[in-house]
Amino acid sequence: MPLRSDPLDELSIPDGTTVEEHDLVTDGNIIVGAQSTVEFGVRGNHVIAGERATFGGHIEAKADCRLDLWSEVDGDVLVGQDAYLGERVHIAGRLMVSGDLDIGDDVQIDDGFEANGWIVIRNPMPTVVFLFVYLSQLLRLGEEEAAKNVIDEMLDESEAEPAVIPRSAHVSDDAWRVSTPATIGGECRLHGNIRAEEIEMGSNTELFGSLRARGDIVVGEKTRIHGDVTTRNGTVVLEDGAEVLGDVACTDLEFHENATADGTMRARGEMTMIRSERRKPTGESDGENEGEETEDAVETAEAAHQRERGAGDGPAPQA
């Protein structure tokens, strides 16, 4: 995968992600940018959070968990492998680590901690700096394959794509507010109003909230939005079977004939309906039959022409 200049340049929610009892649940990894607030708990494979990230619930990581300095967790932290806690991290509950624990100075754990492996008290390097230095050293040594493997392990160890919450985002049951584009996968079930620069929704997703963006908004096939869909300067696209239980307001509107909206649909510019392929009436011939009929007609015309020529070339009738 390519090395992007900014790996946290959009809100990305992978396929199958759900919000269950105030927890964000996904099969893949969870990456939270610096100074972001997630007002519920998270459950995933690896859980990585930047500086001053705040969680309003428990953290459950099947693999590693890495929290940068000044991060806060209003609940327990359960880690299936190793844990890395930066300086002045605050955990309001209990810390349980199945592997090793690397912990910084002035870390506060209200209900105590337990680790089955080694416990090292020091200041772990911030996650972004650690990855940058480590990858820089590998690339300097010409170990491009090893650098790629590190990235694959961090981001693509599981089959599912990682859930990425960009820096300075605010995510809660009420609203998901980001200053970047947002991509929501298919088969998701989420709560809250989504506010972003641009929004793309996958198929068969259900959102108990509204969509609002400055740019384009795409609502995938058979996706249901329990709220309004509004864009300031962009185009709204409602694909086949999309359902909006509210109003639609945009500059341009493009909607499939099977898409529905319970409220009003307002477009300041163009409004385009996409129709399904027309089904032929019962008994109407298909393309192959039409081709056969055409060939039969050509053969009939040629036979008639030959008969006319034959009649003209034959002997004259006797008197």
Disulfide bonds with the S-S distance in Angstrom:
none
